């Protein structure tokens, strides 16, 4: 079971990542930039489930 803090971090990571995917889809960033930003998001939010899915 997740703590409230873990749930919040998971939710914020997934939201940020969905925006990032949209930016990639619009070709405003490259795939390597996407990967770097996603790595930074993982370091910031430390997602449990999101890290397994990406």
C-alpha angles and dihedrals in degrees: 000000000000124000117234089256092052091048091051092048091048092050093048092047092051092048093049091046092051090054089047091052090051090051089051091048090053088053092238090130134028125245091253090052088049091053093049094048091046089052089052091049091051090051091049100045102025093210119201103198097022091057090055093049098049 
